[in-house]
Amino acid sequence: MLRIYNSLSRKLEEFKPVYPDSLNVGMYTCGPTVYDFAHIGNFRTYTTSDLLLRTLQYNGYEVDYVMNITDVGHLTGDNQGDADTGEDRMEKTARREGKAAWEIAAFYTDAFLKDYKALNLTPPTNLVKATDHIKEQIDLIKTLEEKGFTYTTSDGVYFDTSKFKEYGKLSNLDEIKEGARIEVNPEKHNPRDFALWKFSYPHGKTFEEHQRQIASSPDGHRDPRNDNEQESSKRQMEWESPWGIGFPGWHIECSAMAMKYLGSSFDIHVGGIDLRETHHPNEIAQSEAATGKPFVKYWVHGAFILVQGERMSKSKGNNYKLYDLEKEGYDPLAMRYLYMQAHYRQEMNFTFPALEAAQISLNKLREFVIRAEEAGETHKIGCAEFEQRFLDALNDDLNLPQALAVAWELVRSDYPNSAKLKSLLKFDKVLGLDLEHAQIIHDREELVDIPQDIQDMVRERENLRRNGDFKAADQFREKIKKLGYTLIDSEKGTQVKKIRS
């Protein structure tokens, strides 16, 4: 039986679907805010979701999997402790890059999906965008308003958390508070209240009304309609609503879309640990206040990723993207392998030596598959002993480090290679390392034509390394990299790969 840690109960629980004796499972994952490239910390969460999805399927469940794309409403104040303040991330990036917000959303969504595919993550049943579901969000806010859970301030419509008696049951209430680095909004009834709908301009005025108000103010001596600064402040993403022109708050989108596609109550909600204290409690509050039903049965949260023991951040320059790793010659699936070497609820420390080791292990698995397939033997059954142990590891709260260990024990066992191959490919339905196509991947890499001058530099570098002149060898590595190729050193020698453009 599958046992999973439920953040709601704070304990391991046997998984039982919302609808008893059903093999149908509803699962929702909080997806990316598409204002920038997703980094390897983000993709740890999406890999955890994928592994849980595959584990459910391995256990015979049919999963209706929904993931959102946040393309409006996620404000920069979230970084300081209050997601209702600051600029919309989409609008801020649009201004910085000199593009329309809609173009920013499309570009970074495409980039996310490219990386998503490179990591062999299972496509959601429904990949849903916030901007495609404005009506559903407005309808949900109207329901909350009718039931007395909202109030209006000068900058938006807010959820009154004091009216929802179970608020904070997922998290530590002491941690659900406005950040110390920002000024408290004096119009909030309670610091924990959160925005459902934000006005584009004060008191729900249109842009034109806002301009006229400025023009008529004591210090408004110019016509703001001719003021470029005022024009540039106009939001690109805004909609009519019963409360005025504006845009949805960050939290409301997930509730509206999850309930549209999965119903008022469903089985599993996945997200990063950073969402457990505010975003997910807010989802629970607004959803259960609207329906009067339990929202989600199991809440699953993945831990952070560190980089060389430090928190990941732009300022430190260590928020690596998948493309950064590919430029260094690493296969994206090596990163997937590395994710699986740490339990999803434990902080993971990323280092390039660890990624190198993961790449070597992945290559060895591929080599085993190729050798076993070349032998041409077939086995009707796999290795039952290892298959049971693999399933037991998966069902023990997604213990992928143990599952990988079982896979390696299988490979090194005395069973016939054909039987081992049958079981290993079965394991890969969960591991997702695309071992079924090991030969194709190998052949594709072999077809890369390495120019003679690059080969000469690689040989010269090898000589320098053998003579202990590692500084000069590193200089050759950099020269080769500037020419569009990268080197991966392993126990079998140096592999040359063309950097993907």
N, C-alpha and C positions, 0 to 999 in steps of 0.2 A: 504493500500500500504506500502511496505517496504521502510523505509528511513534509510540511512546509512551515517556516516560521512566519507567524502572522503578527505584524506590527500592532494590530488592533488589540489583540489579547496578550501580546508580549510573550508568546510561548509557541513551541512547536505543536502543530495540530495535524491530525489526519485530514487529508483533503477529501471533502464531501461536497459535491456540487450543490448549488442553491436549490436546484430542483432534484429531490431524492431519486436515486436509481437512474439518473440521466447520464448519458455519455456526452452530452453537449455542454460546453463550457464557454462562458463569455469572459474575455480578458481585454483590459484596456491599459495602454502604456502612454504616459506623458511623453510626447515627442519633442522635437527641437523648436526653439524660437529662431526663425530663419533670417537673422540679421547678420550672420557671420558663419564661417565654416565651423562645423561641429568638431570638437577635439577628442582625443583618445579617452578623456574622462567621461564625456557624454556617451561615447560608444560603448563604454563598459556597461552602462545601464541598458542600452539597447541589446547588447549581447546577452545580458542576464535575462531579459525578456524573451529573447530568441531561444535560449537554453530551456527556460521554463515551458515555453510553447512546445518545443520539440519533445521535452520530457512528458508533457501531458499527452501528446500524440503517441509517443512510445508506449504509454500505458493504455492506449486504446480510446482516448477521448477525441472528440471532434471539437476544434476550438474556433470560435468566432472572434478573431483578433482585430482590435481597433487601435489605431495610433493617430494622434492629432499632429497637425502642423500649426504652430502658433505663428500667425503672420500679422497679428495686430494685438494691441492691448497690453503687451508685456513691457512695463515701464522700468527705467533704469534704477528707480528707488529700491527695487528688490535687492540690489547689492548692499544697500545701507540699512535694510531691515523693514522697509515699508513699500510694498509693491504698488501702492496707490499714488506714489509721488514720482517726480522726475519726468524724463522724456520717454516717448514711445521708442523702443529700440529700432523699429523699422524706419520711423521718420528720421531718427538721428543718423542712421547709416546712409539713408537716401541723401540727406544734406551733405554728409561727408564725402560721398562718392559722386555727387552731382547727378543722381539718377532718380527716377520715380520710385516711390515706396513699393509699388507693385512690381517693378523690375527687380528690385532688391529681393523681394520675396521669391520671385520666380527663379532667380539666379542661385540663391543659396539653398532653395528647395532641391533644385537639380543637383547641386553639389552634394547635398546630404544623401540623396538617393543613389548617387554614383558610389559614394563610400559605403553606404548601406549594402549595396550589391557586392562590392569588393570584399566585404567581410562575410559574405554568404549568409546574410540575415534573411529570414523568411519574410516575404512581402505580407503586410497585413491584409486581412480580408477587406477592411475599409481603411484607407489612409485619408483622413478628413482635415480640411482646412477651416480655421476659425472664420475667415472672411466669407466662406461659402455657407455659413450657418448663423448669420446675423439674426434672421427671423426666429430661429429656435432659441437663441439667447434672449432676445427681447420677450418672447412668449414666457420663458421661464422667469424672467424678472417680473413680468406682470402677475404671474401666479404668486410669487413671493410678496408682491405688493398687496394683492388682494387678501392674502392671509396675514397681513400685518407684520411682516418681517423686515420692512424697509423704511428708510427715511431719506429725505433729500437735503443736500447742502448746496452751497454755491458752486461746487465743482463736480457734483454727481449724485447718483443714487447709491445708498450704502445698505449693506446687510447689518441688521441690529443683532449682534451675537448674544446680547442679554436675553433675547426672546427665544433662543434655542438652548434649552437647558443642558443638553449633552455636548455643548461646544468644547472642543479640545480633547475628546475621549481618545483620539489617536495619538496625541502628543503630550508634551509637558507644557501645561498652561503658562508656566513661568517663562518659557522660551517663546511664547507667542506674544510678542510685544513689539512696539515700534523701536527701531534701532536708536542707539544712543548718539549716533552721528548725525541724525536729522532732527529737524524741529517738528514737534508733535502738532498734528492738524487739530486746531482748537474746535473745529466744527464737528468732529467725531464724538458721538456719545460715549464711546468706549475705545481705547487704543487698539483693541483687537478687531473692531468693525472693519469691513473691507468693501471696496467699491464693486458694484455690479455694473454700473454704467457711468462713464465719465463724460462730462460735457466738453465739447471742443473749446467753448468760450464761457466766461462766467455767467452763471444763472441760466444756462441753456440758450443763450442768444446765438443767432446766426452770425457768420463772419461780418456781414454787412451791418447788422445791428451793433456789433461790437465796435466796428470802425466808427459808426456815427456817435457812439457813446464817448469814444476817445476824442473825437473832433469837437464835441460839445463840452468837454471837461475844461477846467480853468487853465490847464497847461497844454491843452490840445490846440495849438495855434495853426496847425496845418491840416490839410485834408488827407487823412491816412490812406484814402483810396489811391493816392499817388505816391505813397510811401513804400518803397521797396522792402524796407525792413518789416513793416506790418504785413505786406503781402507774403513775404517768405515765412511768416509765422503760421500761415493757414495750413491746417492739417490736410494731407492728401487722402487719408483714410478716415471717413466719417459717414454717418448714416442718420437718417431721420428716425426718431423714436417718440413714444408718447411723452417723454420727459424733455425733449429737446435734441438738437443735433449733437452727435457725439460718437462714442465708440465703446465697445464692451470692456469691462474689466478683465484682467488676466484669468481669474479663477472660473468665471461663469462658463467659459467656452467648453471646458472639459466635462462639466456636469451636463450641459445641454447636448453635446455630441455623444457622450457615453450613453446617456439614457435614450437618445434617438435610435442608436444602433444596437444597444444591448438590453434595453429595458430599464425599468425603475430600480430593479435589484439585479445584480449580476455577481459573478464569482470572484474575479481577481483584478486588482489594480496594481500596476507596477510603476516604480519611479525611483529616482535617486534619493538618497537619504536626506538631501537638502530640502526636499519637498514635504517631508514628514511633519514638520513643525508648523507650517503656515498654509501652503497651497492645498495640501490634501485635507487638513481639517476644514478648510473653507469649502472645498468640494463637498465634503460630507454634510456640513451644516446647510448649505443652500439646497442640496439635493433632497435630503431627508425632510427639511422644512417644507419643501414644495410637495412631496409625495406622501409623507407620513410613513414611509417604508424604509427598511434598512437599505443603504445604498450599495455597499460592497462587502462581501463576506471576508475575503482575505486581502490584506494589504502587504505587498512585498517590496522591500526597499533595498537597493544595492548601495554598498559603501563607496567612499571616495577613492580616487587613485592619487597616489603621491608620485612625484618625479624626483628620483634620487633623494628620497626622504623629505622633500619639501612640498608644500601645497602648490598646486598648479595655478599659474596666473600669467596674464599678459605682461605685467611689469617685470616678471622674472624671465620672460622669454622661454618658458618651459611648457606652454600649453600646446603641445605638439598635435598637429593634424595628421591624418592618415597619409596625406601627400608628403609630409615631411619624412615619414618613415620610408615611403616608396622611393623618394629621391636618394635615400641612403642604400637602396637596393633590397629592402626587406619586403617580403610578400605580405600583403594585408592579412592573410590567413595565419601568418606567424604571430601577428598581434592577437588574433582570435585565440590561438593556442595559449599565448601568454595570459590572457584573461582567465582561461580555464584552470590555470595553475594556482589560483587563489580562490578561496571560497567567497561567494558574492557578498557576504555580510562582513567580510574582513577588509580593512584597508589594504590596498595593493600598492607595492612600490615598483614603479617603472624605472628600469635602467636599460641602457643599450646593450650591455653584456647579457642581461636577462633575455632581451629580445633576440640577440644573436643565438643564445642557447635554444630558444623556442624555434627559431628558424632551422637550426640543425636537427632538432627532434622532428619537426614537420617533414624535412627532407628525408629523414630515415624512414618515417612511416610510408612516405611515397615510394621510396626505394623498395621497401618490403612488398608493397602492393604490386609494383611492376614485376619484381622477381617471381612472385606467386602467380601472377597472371601469365607470365612468359612460360611457366612450367606446363601450362595447359591442362592441369589436373582439375577435376571437379569433385565437389563433395556435396551431397544432398543436405547434410546437416552441419551446423557449426559446432562450437564447443560449449555445451550446455552449462558446464560448471562456471565458466567465465561470463557467460551471458547472464546468469542469475546474479553473480556478484556485481556485474556492471549495473544491472537494474536496481539492486539493493543500494548501491552508491548514489545513483540518481534520485531514488526515492527517499534518501536521507537528506532532505533539505537541499537538494541540488549539490551534492558533494562531488563536484567535477574534478577536483584534485585526486580524489580516490578513484573516480571513474577512469581518469587518464592512467593512473597507476595500474588498474586492472587491464586496460588495453595493452600496456607495455608487457605486463606479465604474460598475457596471451601471446603476443608476438614472440616472446623469448621461450615459450613453452615447447614441449616435445610433440605437440599435436601436428598432424600433417599441415603443410602450408596452405593447402586448399581449404581445409576446415577452418584454419585460423583466419584466412581471408574472408570467408563467409561471415564469420562473427564480427570481424573488424569493420567490414562494410555495413553491417547492421548497427554497430556502435556509432558509426559515422552519421547515421540518421539523426543523432543527437549532437555529436561533436561538431558536425558541419564543416569538416576540413576538406570536403570535396575530394576524398580519396578515390572515389569512383573514376575520376578523371585524371589520376596521377600520371598516366602515360601521356595523355594529351598535353598536360602542363609541362612535363619534362621535354617533350618534343618541341613545344613552342619556344621554350627557353634555349634549346639546342640550336634552333634555327636563327637565333640572333647573330648577325654577322659582325664580328668584332674586327675593326680595321687593324691592319698590320702595325701601324704606329702605336696603337693602344696596347696591342699584344707585346710589343717590344718594351714599352714602359712598364708593363706588368712584370715581365721577366727581370728587368733591371731592378725593380722594387723588391722582388723576391731575393735577388742577390744581396741587396743592401740589408734586408732583414736577416738573412743567414749570417752576414758579417757583423750583425749587432748595431748597424747604423740606422736606428729606428727614426731619428729625426729626419734624415734624408729620405727615408722610405715614406714617411708621412707627407713630405713635400710632393713626392711622386703621386701619392693618393689624391692630393688636392688638385694637381695638374690634370689627372685623369678625370676627376669629378667635373672640372671646368669644361672638359671636352664632351661631357654628356654621358659619362659612364661611372659606375660605382663598383666598389670591391667588397666582397664578403669573405672574410678569412675564416676558415674552419679547419678541423683536423684532417680533412681530405685535400686541403690546398685552398687556393684563392679562386673564387668564382667572380666572373666579370658580368655585370648586367648593365644594360642600357637604361638610363634614367627616363622614366615615362614623362612625356611632355604634358 
